[in-house]
Amino acid sequence: MSKLSLRTEGDKHVVVTRYFGASPEAVYRAHTDPALIQKWMLGPEGWTMPVCINDARPGGNIRYEWSDGKGNGFHLTGEFVELQPFSRIVHIGRMHLPEPTPDNHIETRFEPEGSGTLMTMRMTLPDSRTRDVMLATGMEGGMEASYARLENMSANASRAA
Amino acid sequence: MQNLDATFSALADPTRRAILARLATGELTVMELAKPFEMSQPAISRHLRVLESAGLVNRRVDGAKRPCSLAPEGIATIDQWLSLLRKALARNYDRLDEVLQATTPKK
């Protein structure tokens, strides 16, 4: 069972929560130390993050570059807005595919819970349309439709051949 | 890669998302697509044109018919973002569990 929870809030927000069996300080460090980020924020199996710039101070730059080692890649840029060690990070991020996606304003909180940490990541998108598209393209219920699309894509491709 | 903003605009409409979901089951004509919707064929055609110009739907000529299908390239653009969001998020945090186990001193 997934420990990850994803839900919408209001018109423009998406809230992600996840429990970790480590202290808020350890989870916070894993979100701010580039050497640690490069170990886990990797996306699909087989991908790596060759470039990780994470200048964790207000106004500091963020740049993550991902690569599948086969010539495919994309990157994310962003800026830190606020940091409260070891409880809260506010940053802005956008993906480049290569066109930039709309700015995602993200507040991440690390709260002690039992012997671990409850992380709450609250994303704010510019408008409901952007958020709806994000959800429609796979964050929640769209997953099944998306897999059906992928399966069908290969079926279509072989039919067209 | 086509313009991502056009892709987003095309996907912002629930009818167009429903059209894409139906096309996931295979190639369909406008008449077949219009059936479950309480919408005229011209209205469906207008949605199809938006999806087509966003690179999400392909149409081919088959006699008098122009059957529609999902465009693999357009869907791939969306799925790139998709994989970074939901699926990868879960994987990332599983990996973070391992990182935390390795860096946190045992009590």
Interface residues (C-beta under 8 A of the other chain):
Chain A: S2 K3 L4 L6 V16 R18 F20 G21 A22 S23 A26 V27 R29 A30 L36 K39 W40 M41 L42 G43 P44 E45 F74 M95 L97 P98 E99 T101 P102 S115 R129 T130 D132 V133 M134 A136 T137 G138 M139 E140 G142 M143 A145 S146 A148 R149 L150 N152 M153 A155 N156 A157 R159
Chain B: M1 N3 L4 D5 F8 S9 L11 A12 R17 L20 A21 L23 A24 T25 G26 E27 S69 L70 P72 I75 T77 I78 D79 Q80 W81 L82 S83 L84 L85 R86 K87 A88 L89 A90 R91 N92 Y93 R95 L96 D97 E98 V99 L100 Q101 T103 T104 K107
